[in-house]
């Protein structure tokens, strides 16, 4: 399974970016794609996830209504639209694939790194103040 992120960059506070995660070789069971981020000196934290089967989603409370996750099954790509960016959003952003559904993430109110098996290399997002 391979995942490739793209779309990161440098933006000012209040700006927007759209990240892409393109997958290949995924197993039928790995039907959830999640986005995580890791700021310097901090642990990796979950942002959002989506079922590529039925489109159900889960968002971490930290991103409020500012981020939107979506998928395009025709080209095996999941997007993370990020609006109203703030300096605290500065981090390396990773996508990953999992057997665990967004419904389970909703039940536990979290995205656990341990639920995800295959990871991309990341794309850097920097928000200037």
Secondary structure, DSSP 4 states (H G I P E B T S, - for coil): -EEEEE--EEEETT--EEEEEEEES--TT--EEEEEEE-TTS--EEEEEEETTT--EEE-GGGTTTEEEEEEGGGTEEEEEE-S--GGG-EEEEEEEESS-HHHHHHHTS--GGGEEEE---EEEEEE-
